[in-house]
Every structure is written in C-alpha cells, then in structure tokens.
Amino acid sequence: MQYHWLNQKNNKSLIIFLAGWSFDYYPFEFLECGEYDVLMLYDYNNLNLPLIPKYNKYYLIAWSMGVFAAYIIKDKLPRFEQKIAVNGTPYPVDDENGIPLKPFLLTLKHAKQGLEGKFYKNIFDNTEDFMRYSQSTVKRPVENRVEELNNLYKLMQNADVNYEKFYDTAIISKNDIIIPSKNQINFWSDKVKNIKMLESGHFPFYNFKSWDEILKCK
C-alpha cells in the first residue's frame, strides 16, 4: 500500500481516504481540505499500513475497491467518528452486491488494454468530467496497476469478509457502470443509516469542492 498526505498541517481531525483500484493522489488534489488533515491510501498490492499519527478525531472515506480494502483492515485502523462508502461494497466482485463476475474477469484478463484504453473514460458519465480528469491523470505505471488488480482478486478469493455493521453512509452514483448502482443499493439498503444518490458516474468527486462536503453528504 502506498500513501500520500493530501494535507498535513497538524489539524485536530484526520480524514483517511482509501482510493479505488489503479488510482493515485493526482486526481484528488483539487478537493479542499479545510480544517482536516487528509491521508490517502492506495495501491493494494499489499495491505501494509503506514504509521497513522494521533488525532482527536478520525473520519473514513472509502471509494470503490477501497471500500473492500478498508473493511479488511478495519481492526488496524483508528476508531472513526464517521465511515462513508462511495460507489463500492465489501463484496466488490459479486453478481448481486458488486461487479458481476463475468465482466470482472474480462477486465482482469484485459487490464492493460483497458487502462490504456476506455477504463478511465468509463468511470465518468459525461465528456466534461473526463476532460477535467485528463488534466490531472493517474501517474502510476500501468504494470503496477495491472498487478494490483490481480492481487486484489486473490485477496477477495481468500478473504472471509462476513460483513458486520461498519459503514454509516453509502454514496451511490445512479450512472455507475463499473459497480452497478442496483447492486450497490441491493447491498446497502438495510446496512447503513443513510444512502445518498448522486447523478454521476463511478468517479463522483467532481460533485464536491471539499472533503467536508463529502462528510456532510446525507
């Protein structure tokens, strides 16, 4: 696992953000941090955590595959005031609760071609957002991202998730074609206090100006 401080100014509260597969910090630098320090975790080729400093309060925002990763390592994470799942579930490859198995295996088989082709375009539901992303793209080597997906799938196959109440809020994009919104709703409908539906694609972050807006999304 890699990490990057999006903000580290000795604030009293820390947001820990777990990104989705293949991402790094460049596409998220636009979000205002305000009075929060923000530690981003990404690249799940392993799940080794960095040292997390002491704060008065901690908040969790997990996106896509990060929703699964955060749940797997939850016992190693701090106690959170609030935990938000964004366009993901603890069962990321599942015909009813995540990505259906058949399209996932196709993505896995052709991961390099997808990363160099349409994958990043498909995470948005409009050309304007994709063009905005094109100004701040992921910089990680493609080979590293391909390896990450293979390692994530191995982890899914070996993990005993056995989900118990953890997340408080689920943010779901109506136009998500990566993890179908109907599967997300199917999973979260009786497992969280709040579900917030967005008119967006799999990458919904351009709907927000700051991390605080995400925390207040109910």
C-alpha positions in Angstrom: 0.0 0.0 0.0 1.2 3.5 -0.8 0.2 6.6 1.0 0.2 10.4 0.3 -0.6 13.3 2.6 -3.1 15.5 0.7 -2.9 17.8 3.7 -0.8 17.6 6.8 -0.9 20.8 8.9 -1.4 19.5 12.4 -5.2 19.9 12.4 -7.2 18.2 15.1 -9.1 15.8 12.8 -7.8 13.4 10.2 -9.7 12.0 7.1 -8.3 8.7 5.9 -9.2 8.1 2.3 -8.9 4.7 0.6 -9.0 5.1 -3.2 -10.2 2.7 -5.8 -8.2 0.3 -8.0 -5.5 1.9 -10.2 -5.6 5.3 -8.7 -3.1 7.6 -7.0 -3.4 11.1 -5.5 -3.1 13.4 -8.5 -6.9 13.3 -9.4 -7.8 14.3 -5.9 -5.6 17.3 -5.3 -8.4 19.7 -6.3 -10.5 18.9 -3.2 -10.2 21.5 -0.5 -9.0 20.1 2.9 -10.1 22.9 5.1 -9.5 22.1 8.8 -8.8 18.4 8.2 -5.6 16.7 7.6 -6.1 14.1 4.8 -4.1 10.9 4.4 -4.8 9.0 1.2 -4.1 5.3 0.9 -3.9 3.5 -2.5 -2.2 0.7 -4.4 -3.4 -2.5 -2.8 -0.6 -4.7 -4.0 -0.2 -5.3 -0.3 -2.2 -4.0 2.7 0.7 -2.8 4.9 -0.4 0.4 6.6 1.8 3.4 7.2 2.1 4.8 10.8 -1.0 6.8 11.5 -0.4 9.7 13.8 -2.5 10.7 16.8 -5.5 12.9 16.2 -8.5 13.9 18.2 -11.0 12.6 15.6 -10.8 10.3 12.6 -13.0 10.0 9.6 -13.1 7.3 6.9 -14.0 7.8 3.3 -13.5 4.7 1.1 -14.2 4.5 -2.6 -14.7 1.6 -4.9 -12.2 -1.2 -4.1 -11.2 0.9 -1.2 -14.5 0.0 0.5 -13.4 -3.6 0.5 -9.8 -2.8 1.5 -10.9 -0.6 4.4 -13.2 -3.3 5.7 -10.5 -6.0 5.5 -8.0 -3.9 7.6 -10.6 -2.3 9.9 -9.1 -3.8 13.0 -5.8 -2.0 12.3 -7.5 1.4 11.7 -8.4 4.0 14.3 -11.9 4.4 15.8 -13.8 6.6 13.4 -16.4 9.3 14.0 -18.0 8.6 10.6 -17.4 6.0 7.9 -18.5 6.6 4.3 -18.6 4.1 1.4 -18.5 5.7 -2.0 -19.5 3.5 -5.0 -18.4 0.3 -3.5 -19.2 -2.6 -1.2 -17.3 -5.1 0.9 -18.1 -7.6 -1.8 -16.6 -5.9 -4.8 -16.9 -8.9 -7.2 -20.4 -10.4 -6.7 -23.2 -10.9 -9.1 -25.7 -9.3 -6.7 -23.7 -7.0 -4.5 -20.7 -5.8 -6.6 -19.2 -6.2 -10.0 -20.7 -9.2 -11.7 -18.1 -12.0 -12.0 -18.1 -12.3 -15.8 -17.3 -8.7 -16.7 -14.8 -8.5 -13.9 -12.9 -11.5 -15.3 -12.8 -9.8 -18.7 -11.4 -6.7 -17.1 -8.8 -8.7 -15.3 -7.8 -10.5 -18.4 -7.5 -7.3 -20.5 -6.5 -5.0 -17.7 -3.5 -3.5 -19.5 -5.6 -2.7 -22.6 -8.4 -1.3 -20.5 -6.1 1.0 -18.6 -4.6 2.3 -21.8 -8.0 2.5 -23.5 -11.5 3.1 -22.2 -11.4 2.3 -18.5 -10.9 5.9 -17.3 -13.4 7.2 -19.7 -16.0 4.7 -18.5 -15.7 5.9 -14.9 -17.4 9.2 -15.9 -20.9 9.7 -17.2 -20.1 12.7 -19.3 -17.3 14.1 -21.5 -16.8 17.2 -19.5 -15.8 15.3 -16.3 -13.5 13.0 -18.4 -11.8 16.1 -19.9 -11.3 17.5 -16.4 -9.8 14.3 -15.3 -7.5 14.4 -18.3 -5.8 17.4 -16.8 -4.8 15.5 -13.6 -4.4 11.9 -14.6 -3.1 8.9 -12.6 0.7 8.7 -12.9 1.3 5.1 -11.6 3.0 2.7 -14.0 0.4 0.6 -15.9 2.2 -2.6 -14.9 1.8 -1.7 -11.2 -1.9 -1.1 -11.7 -2.4 -4.4 -13.5 -0.6 -6.3 -10.8 -2.8 -4.6 -8.2 -6.0 -5.9 -9.8 -4.5 -9.4 -9.8 -3.6 -9.1 -6.1 -6.9 -7.7 -5.2 -8.7 -10.6 -6.8 -6.5 -13.1 -4.9 -7.3 -11.2 -1.7 -11.0 -11.4 -2.4 -10.8 -15.1 -3.0 -9.0 -15.7 0.3 -10.8 -13.1 2.5 -13.6 -14.1 4.8 -15.5 -10.9 4.7 -18.5 -11.9 6.8 -19.8 -8.3 6.8 -21.0 -6.8 10.1 -22.1 -3.3 10.6 -19.2 -0.9 9.9 -20.1 1.9 7.4 -22.6 4.6 8.3 -23.3 6.1 4.9 -23.3 4.9 1.4 -22.9 7.3 -1.5 -24.1 5.7 -4.7 -23.9 7.1 -8.3 -27.0 6.4 -10.3 -25.0 6.1 -13.6 -22.2 3.9 -12.2 -21.4 1.3 -14.9 -18.3 -0.1 -13.1 -20.1 -1.3 -10.0 -23.8 -1.3 -11.0 -25.9 1.1 -8.8 -28.6 -1.6 -8.4 -26.1 -4.0 -6.9 -24.9 -1.3 -4.5 -28.4 -0.5 -3.5 -29.1 -4.1 -3.0 -26.3 -4.5 -0.6 -26.6 -1.2 1.4 -30.4 -0.9 1.6 -30.5 -2.5 5.1 -26.9 -1.9 6.3 -26.4 1.8 6.6 -28.2 4.7 8.2 -28.0 6.9 5.1 -27.9 6.3 1.4 -27.1 9.4 -0.8 -27.8 9.0 -4.5 -25.9 11.2 -7.0 -26.4 12.0 -10.6 -22.9 10.8 -11.5 -20.7 8.0 -12.8 -18.3 5.8 -10.8 -16.0 8.7 -10.1 -18.3 11.2 -8.3 -15.8 13.5 -6.7 -16.3 16.4 -9.1 -19.7 16.8 -7.4 -17.8 18.2 -4.4 -15.5 21.1 -3.7 -14.1 19.8 -0.4 -13.7 16.7 1.7 -16.0 18.3 4.3 -18.8 18.3 1.7 -18.4 14.6 1.3 -18.6 14.1 5.1 -21.8 16.1 5.1 -23.4 14.2 2.2 -26.6 12.7 3.6 
